Amino acid sequence: MAKYTRILSIDGGGIRGIIPAQVGVSLETKLQQKSGNPNARIADYFDLIAGTSAGGILTCIYLCPDTENPSRPRWTAQDAVNFSIKSGREVFKSSFWQKLKSIDGLIDEKYPSDALEKFFLEHFKDCQLSQLLKPCLITSYDIERRKANFFNQIDAKKYPEADYFIRDITRATSAAPSYFESPKIYSLTNESYALIDGGVFANNPALCAYAEVRNKLKIPDERPERGPTAKDMVILSLGTGQAQKKFPYEEVKNWGQVEWVEPLINIMMTGVSETINYQMLQIYDAVERPNQYLRISPDLSHEQPLPIDDASEKKISELVRIGKEQAEKYNERLDELIDLLLAE
């Protein structure tokens, strides 16, 4: 049995989800090398995976069972990169009429959602949340009930009303306001939910994952009702890049609602991610186990702009490059963390 409760958390960020997906390739390769198992997968060495938006989609990819061998993952980490690239190419395309009708996203969604829904249906088919291989937490926000919504595999296995098709979960967690139409999805007991991208409140879901594990993943010891504490957890948090564009005061001071829409989404997502990272660092410093928490998220301030919806071949190549560079930059820390993942 693993010595620690092991958590993988993956941020949202649109097409920039290629960055953590590419880090995942290095992670899986190292796990195969260090475990001596060439068939090892990311799902084998984490007890819970949490994701928002692009991170939520990656969570489902890593945990989706193989139809021919339901106890094993269907896809590899490299498949997840290919999935991210292919979906980005197909989804972030807008016709001239859509751009004209929406005034490029100002008065209607920027992209039609049919390509997104078709892509998820083709790949996830009728796979259900309860069928995922490990516990997971995927974020979205309920705009009718006005509350945070978490898709939770532990609950889905216990309660049919908490179970959903994965194709609907991925659609909901990635419904970024102004980019895609807000979907109405249905649980397997036919309860309806109007949901948007979880990035509006938890673009970095690491703290949500920590709280979930504290409450719901019990560890066998002298007090079996007790959930693991920070000392008992190893957390790998993968981001999609820190703030890029700066907003000069003279340019911003007289902005109105129209000018603020897109910058606010950007500031909100990156600000939340940075705040959660700060809180996680404090938690692990307080228990004197800083080596059990690792955050990998590139500083993009020196890069050319990388919008969350630019799926041009040039930008895709840059994102793959940045992901590989991040894995190389954190090579030693990843090795140390993997030793903890494998510890018994």
N, C-alpha and C positions, 0 to 999 in steps of 0.2 A: 504494500500500500504506500502511496506517495506520502512523503513526510509533511508536505505543505498542501493547502488548498490553493489551486493555481487558476488565475484569472487572466483572460485576454480581453482587452477593451480596445475598440476601434472607433475613431471619430468619424463624423460626417464631413463631406467636402466635395460632393459632386464628382466630376471626372478626376479630381485630385485623389480620389480613393485608390487610384493606381499606385500611389506612393506607399501606403501601408500594405497593399496587396503584394508589391514587389519586395518589401521587407519580409513579408510572410514567406516568400520563396526561400530566402536565406535562412529564416527560422526553421522551416521544414527540413531543409537540406542538413542543417546542423543537428537537428533532432535525429535524423536518420543515421548520420555519422556517429554521433555520441551514443545512441542507443544500440547501434549495430543492427538495426532493423531497416532494410531498404524500403519497406512498405509503410513505415511510420508516417502518420499524418498529424497535422496540427491538432485535430480533434482528440487524438489519443492522449495528449499531455496537458490538457486544460480541463478543469472541472466546471468552469462556466465561461462562456464567451458573451460579451456585451457589445452592442453596436448601435450606432445612430446613422440613419440615412445610408450613405455608401458603406459605412461600417456595419450597418444592419444587414445589408445585402451580402457583404463578405461573411458575416456570421452565419447566414443561412447556407451559403456555398460550402463553408468548412464543415457544417454539421449535417448537411443533407445526406440521407442514406442512399446507398447504391440499390437500385431496384432489384438487381440479381443477387446481391449479398447485403441484406438490410442492416447487418451489424457493423458494416464498414462504410466509410465516407465515399460518396460518389466521385468527388473531384479532388484533385491535388491543388497545392498552393499555386502552381503555375497555371492550372486551369482557371483559378480565381483571377489572375492577372488578365488572361485572355478574355474571360467573361467581362471584366471591367472595361477593357478596350473595346470589345465588340458592342457591348450595350451602349457605351458612350457614343460611338460612331452612329449607331442607329437611332438613338433617342434625342441627342442634341442636334437635331436637324429641324429647321423651321422653314416652311415655304414662304414665298413672297407674300401670299395672301394672309398667312398667319401673322407675319410681321406687321403687315399693313393694318389688319383687324385689331391687333393687340397694341399697336404703336410700340412695337418691340418690347412688350411685356408691361407697359404702363397701365393699360385698362383691361387687359385680359391676360391669361397665362401665356408665357413666352413660347412654350412648346406644346404641341398636341400630345395627349397622353396615350393614344392608341398604340404607338410603337412600343412604349414602355410596358403596357399591359400585355401586348402580344409576346414580347420578349420573356417576361416572367412566366407566362402561361406555357410557352414552349419548353422552358428549362425546368420549371418546378412542377408542372402539371398539377396533380392532385395531392402532392405531398402536404402533410399537415404539421402544425407546430408540435403536436404531441409525438410525432415520429422522428423529430430531430435527435441526433445521437447523444447529445449532452444538454444539461441545463443551459439556458441562454436568457438574455434580457435584451429586448429590442424596443427602442423608444419611438413614440409618436405623441401627438397632442390632439385631444378630443375637443374640437371647436364648438360643438353643441353643448356638451356637458361642462366645458371649460375646466378641464383638468388633464394632468399628465396621464398618459396611457402607456403601460408596459406590456409587451407581449412576452409571456413568461412560460417557458417549456415545463417547468415544475408544476405550475398551476394547470396547464393544458392537459397534462397526464392525469390529473385528479378530477378536473371539472370540465365537462363538455362545453359549457358556456364560455370557457376561457381558451377554447381551441379554434384555430383558424387555418385556412389554406395559406401556405407560405407565399404563394403568388400575390395574395392580398396584403400580407404583412410587408413584403418588400415594396409594394406600391404605396402603402401608407407611410412607412418610415422615410421614403424618399420624395414625398410630395412637398417639395420646397415652395413656399409661398411666392407667387408671381412667376415661377418657372413652370409649374405643372398644376393642372386642375386638382382641387381637393377631392379625394375619392370618398365614396360611401361604401364601406365594406361590411361583411356580415360574418358573425361567428358561426360555428357549426350548429348552434341552436337557433340561428336566424335572427339574432339581435343585431341591429344596425349601429354603425359608428361612423361619424364624419371626422376624418383624421388628416392631420398635416405632419410634415417633417418634424421629427423629434429634436432637430437642431435648434428649434426656437427656445428650448429650455435646457437641453443636455447634449450639446454637440459633442462633448467629451463625456461619455457615460461611465467613466472609471469609478466615480464616487457612488453612483447608483448601483454599480456592480458590487462594490465593497459592502454597501448596506444590505443588498440582497443576500450576499453570502453570509454576513453576520446573522441574518434572521433565519434563512431557510436551508443552508447547507450545514447539517450537523456533523460533528466529528466524534468518533468513538474514543472516549477517555473515561475518567472516573465520574464525569458529569455529562452523560450522553445528550442531555437536553441543551447543552451549551453550543452555540455557534462559534466558529473560529474567530479569533481576534486578528489584528494586523500582524502580530508576531507569527501567526499560523498561516499567513497568506503570502503568496508571491504574485505580483501584479505586473504584467507587461501592457503598457498603454501606447497605442500607435496612433499618431496624429497625421493630418493631411497638410500641415504647414502653417507656420505662424503668419501674422499679419504682413501683408505686402505693401499695399498702397497707403501712403500717408496722406492726410488731409490738412493742407495748410489753412491756418486761421483765416487769412484774408479771402480765401476762396470759399470757405464754408460758412462764414458768419451770417450771411444773408440767405442761406438756403431755405427753401420751403419744403412741403411734404414730398413733392415730386422728386426733387434733387436728393432728398435724404433716403428714399426707399432702398435703393441697392446698397449704398454705403452702410446703412443701419443693419441690414442682414449680415453683411460681412463683419462689421464690428461686433455684433451680438454673438455670432458663431465663434469668432476667434477669442473674444473676451471671455466667454463662458469656458472655453477650452483651457485658456491660461489660468483662470481662477481655480478650476478643478485640479489642475496640475499643482498649483501652489498648495491647495488643501491636502492633496495626497502626500506631497513632500513633507508637510508639517506632521501628518499622522505617522509617517515612517521615521522621521527624525525623533519624534516623541518616544517611540518604543525602541529607539537606537538600532533600527534594522534598515538603514537606507539602501542597502544592497538588494532588498527584497522588492523594491519598486523601481521600474525603469520606464521612462517616457522617451519615445523616439518620435520627434516631429521636427521637420526641417525649418530653418529660418529662411523664408523666401524673399526677404527684403532686398537681396542683391540679385534676384532672378528677374527675368522679363516677366511682365504680368501673366499670371496663370489663373484666369477666371474659372469658376467651378463648372462652366458650361462650354468651354472651348475644347472641342474634340478634334481639332485639326491634327493632321499627322505630325506636324512639327511639335505641337504642344504635348501630344501623347508620347513622343520620343523623349521630350524633356522630362516628363513625369516619371517614365521608366528609369531614366538616368539618375534622377534625384533619389528615387527609391533605392537603387543599387548603391549610390553614394552613402545614403543613410545607414544601410546595412554594413557597409565597410567602415564607416566612421565609428559605429557602435559595436564593432566586431568583438572586442574583448569583453565588453559589458554583456553582450548577448551570450557569449560563451559562459560567463559566470552565472547568468540567469538560467540558462539551460541546465547547468549542473544542479541548480536548485529544483527545476522542474522534474528532473530525473531522480532526485534524492528519495530514498526510502527509509 
